[in-house]
Amino acid sequence: MTEPVKSGGAVHFAAAALGRCPICTKGKLFKSFLKVAAQCSNCGTDFKAADTGDGPVVFVLLIAGFVTCFGMLYTFLAYNWPAWVHLVVWPLVACVLSLGLMSPLKGLMVAAQLKNRVRD
């Protein structure tokens, strides 16, 4: 098994955000949409100890909630959209942002745990 990279450079975090192994940047980090693989298929790094729990959800909620609330308030005050447009647009924006951010943020949390050698 390969030891975590001590430099922890931006390349390794970017690879994790893209769903690749944060150690070798080649193997897959996820075996499904949000399910972390047991180990890297390329370098054999063990991902079992990297349990993110609800960490990524908190960041997704904060980011998507801020963008959605700010956008809704801005468009309401600046453009005076009708209420039905807000009810169509902003829940859709919140769902798309939430689904789009969940996997990259979970990958970043796994990379941070592996860099800091977090164990059970």
Secondary structure, 3 states (H helix, E strand, C coil): CCCCCCCCCHHHHHHHHCCECCCCCCCECECCCCCECCECCCCCCECCCCCCCCHHHHHHHHHHHHHHHHHHHHHHHHCCCCHHHHHHHHHHHHHHHHHHHHHHHHHHHHHHHHHCCCCC
